[in-house]
Amino acid sequence: MTEYVKTYSCPTCRGRASGRGHLCHPLKEGVPFTCEFCKKKVNDARHVCAKMIDNIEYICSNCGRLSVYDSLLCKPEVIDKD
């Protein structure tokens, strides 16, 4: 059976977002969820935990939010770790 992911148009960038939405403008739906890094149930789509910090690779050039995945930001840029 094929499972489809519900998508929506992000009001910030008008791009397609899925799941809990872009961190720039997260959806309230789909919470609480289990953090893949610390395994806690959290109610905030913008949740950041200590284990996640080491994996952050992207910054949104629009709002400055940080993320592990580029797909969670409206305008992701790779953080230069040098």
DRENBA-693828 format. One line per field, with one value per residue (C-alpha): residue number from 1; residue in three letters; x, y, z. Coordinates in Angstrom, 1 decimal. Layout:
// residues N
n: c(NUM	...)
res: c(ala	...)
xx: c(X	...)
yy: c(Y	...)
zz: c(Z	...)
// end
This chain:
// residues 82
n: c(1	2	3	4	5	6	7	8	9	10	11	12	13	14	15	16	17	18	19	20	21	22	23	24	25	26	27	28	29	30	31	32	33	34	35	36	37	38	39	40	41	42	43	44	45	46	47	48	49	50	51	52	53	54	55	56	57	58	59	60	61	62	63	64	65	66	67	68	69	70	71	72	73	74	75	76	77	78	79	80	81	82)
res: c(met	thr	glu	tyr	val	lys	thr	tyr	ser	cys	pro	thr	cys	arg	gly	arg	ala	ser	gly	arg	gly	his	leu	cys	his	pro	leu	lys	glu	gly	val	pro	phe	thr	cys	glu	phe	cys	lys	lys	lys	val	asn	asp	ala	arg	his	val	cys	ala	lys	met	ile	asp	asn	ile	glu	tyr	ile	cys	ser	asn	cys	gly	arg	leu	ser	val	tyr	asp	ser	leu	leu	cys	lys	pro	glu	val	ile	asp	lys	asp)
xx: c(0.0	1.4	1.3	1.1	2.6	0.3	1.9	0.9	2.1	4.4	3.1	6.7	8.2	5.2	7.3	5.8	6.4	5.4	5.2	5.4	6.1	9.1	10.7	10.3	6.5	5.7	2.3	0.5	-0.7	1.3	2.3	3.3	6.0	9.0	12.3	14.6	17.6	16.6	13.5	11.3	7.7	7.7	5.0	7.2	8.1	11.2	12.4	16.2	18.1	21.7	22.1	20.6	23.1	26.0	24.1	23.0	24.2	21.9	20.7	17.8	18.9	15.3	14.8	18.1	16.7	19.0	18.2	19.6	17.8	17.6	14.0	12.9	13.9	12.5	15.9	18.5	22.3	25.0	26.8	30.5	32.0	35.6)
yy: c(0.0	3.4	6.1	9.7	12.6	15.6	18.8	22.5	25.8	27.5	31.1	32.3	31.1	29.6	26.4	23.0	21.7	18.5	16.9	19.6	22.3	24.6	25.7	29.3	28.7	25.4	23.8	23.1	19.7	16.6	17.5	16.1	14.1	12.1	13.8	11.5	12.6	12.6	10.4	12.7	13.6	17.3	19.8	22.4	21.9	24.1	21.8	21.7	19.3	18.8	15.8	17.7	20.6	18.6	17.7	21.2	21.9	24.6	28.1	29.9	33.0	34.3	34.0	32.7	29.5	26.5	23.0	19.5	19.2	21.7	20.7	22.2	25.7	28.1	29.4	27.0	27.7	25.3	26.5	26.8	24.8	25.9)
zz: c(0.0	-0.9	1.8	0.6	2.6	2.9	1.5	1.7	0.3	2.8	3.4	3.8	0.5	-1.3	-1.8	-1.1	2.4	4.1	7.5	10.2	7.5	7.2	10.4	9.2	9.4	11.0	11.0	14.3	12.9	13.5	17.1	19.4	17.5	18.6	18.1	16.0	18.0	21.7	21.3	23.5	22.5	21.8	21.0	19.3	15.6	16.3	19.0	19.3	21.6	22.5	20.2	17.3	17.7	16.4	13.2	12.2	8.7	7.3	8.0	6.4	4.6	5.0	8.8	10.3	11.7	11.8	10.7	10.2	6.9	4.0	3.2	6.5	5.6	3.0	1.8	3.1	2.8	4.0	7.1	6.6	9.4	8.9)
// end
